[in-house]
Amino acid sequence: MEPYDVKTALDEIKEDGLLPHPVRLRDMILRTPLGANEALELNREFQGYLTQYGETQKAAMEILEQLAANEALKSHKE
């Protein structure tokens, strides 16, 4: 996997509303030189991001599964 830079991630959030995958975000954090306190604080924020990302992904999957089921029923009736 090629490195994902911070500027690209910011552009994608601002322009398209795309959130970086947690693996890419963790990579960006690890590649950035940080002091101990700053690294600790970013790690705490990342843990929150990881939790919220997972919850959002689960909610999106549930919605998409319902939509897929509705489309399957509709195409079955036709």
Secondary structure by P-SEA (a helix, b strand, c coil): cccccaaaaaaaaacccccccaaaaaaaaaaccccaaaaaaaaaaaaaaaaaaaaaaaaaaaaaaaaaaaaaaaaaac
